[in-house]
Amino acid sequence: MFVCPECAHEWTASDAGEAASDERVVKDANGNVLEDGDSVTVIKDLKIKGSSLVVKVGTKVRNIRLVDGDHDIDCRIEGIGAMQLKSEFVRKA
């Protein structure tokens, strides 16, 4: 048995093996699974740090790439350039 030191959750070794073999699943704000090459729409105005530009609601982003990390979508937005987005602020188009 494995035990989490923070929350005391217990699980077996077979559960840990299954979790390690699973592929990371990225979901949008509505719960749809996202894949590389999908098109998404921004659902919230997003301010860009270090700039006065804003990504407006309804901006369509094409040909996304999924990456590891906190910001799990890597994309290029017309008029702004390359940037990373969080999947919680987009929905599948």
N, C-alpha and C positions, 0 to 999 in steps of 0.2 A: 504494500500500500504506500502511495505517495501522499503527503500532507502539505498543504500550502501554509507557510509560516504566518501569513497575514490574516487569512480568513478561516483557516482550519478546514478547508474543503479537502475531502479524501477521494482518491481515485486509484484504480488498479493499474498495473503495468501495461495490461492490454489496452486500456483506454489511452494511455500516453502514446503508445505505438500508433494507434489509429489517428490521433491528432497530429502527430508528426508527419504522417504520410499524406495527409489531406493537403490539397492545394489551397492557397489563400483565395478567399472569395471576397470581391469588392462589390458592394451594393449601393445603389443610388438612394435618394431621399425617400422614394416610394417602395424600396425593397427589391427592385429589379436588379438582376446580376449584370454587372458591366464586364465587357471584354475589350481587348485591344482592337482599335479600329472603329469602335462605336462612335455615334454622334450623341452629344448630350446638350441640354439646355440649362443655363444658370437660373436658379430659382430665387436668388437673393442678390441685392446690390453688394458687390464686393469691392472694398477699398484696397488699393494696391499700396503697400508700404513703401515709403520713400518716393512717392509720386503723387501727383494730384489726379491721376486717372482713376476711373471707376469702371468696373465691369458691370453693366446694367442687367437687370432682370430680363430674361428672354433671349440673351445672347446665345447663339447656337455655336457650339464648338464641335468641329469634325475631327475624326481620326485621332482619338485619344490613345495614350499609352499608359498602362497600369504599372506603377512602380511601388517599391517598398517604402515605408515611412509614414509620417503623419499626414502629409499631403500626398495622396495615393494616385492622383491623376496628373500626368505630364502632357501638356498640350500647347498649341500655338493659337492665339486669338488674334483675329484680324484687327489691325489698328493699334494693338497693344504689344504683341510679340509672344515669345515663349514664357510660360509660367506653369506653376503647379497649383492644382485645386484639390480641395477635400471633396470626397464623394458625397458627403452629406448636404452639399450646397448645389447639387446638380440632379437632373432627372434624365432618364434615357429618352432620346428623341425618336 
